[in-house]
Amino acid sequence: MDNRIYGYARVSSREQNEDRQIEALISFGVNKNNIIIDKCSGKDTEREGYQYLKKQILRNGDTLVIKELDRLSRNKSDIKHELEYFKEKGIHVKILDIPQR
């Protein structure tokens, strides 16, 4: 089975627009059909689309592309936990916009 690339986009409310994130993911090479979108808060990782992507779709060797690290969560502890989970499962994570110090 080939390794695949998936994208994840999240906005905090239904009124917000995820187009900027989707454009960046597609520009990177993610197929539009492989982008999962959630429209809910990033206060934790219990989001329907994200959990489906994490538990049902992503496999060892796949790549998850996100525009910004805070799309995973707003909580640093959650982000660390999620990145460790992906590493343990052999899933690569590509963050398109990494803040420069």
Buried (B, 14 or more C-beta within 10 A) or exposed (E): EEEBBBBBBBBEEEEEEBEEBBEBBBEBEBEEEBBBBBBBBBEEBEBEBBEEBBEEEBEEEBBBBBBBBBBBBEBEEBBEBBBEEBEEEEBBBBBBEEEEE
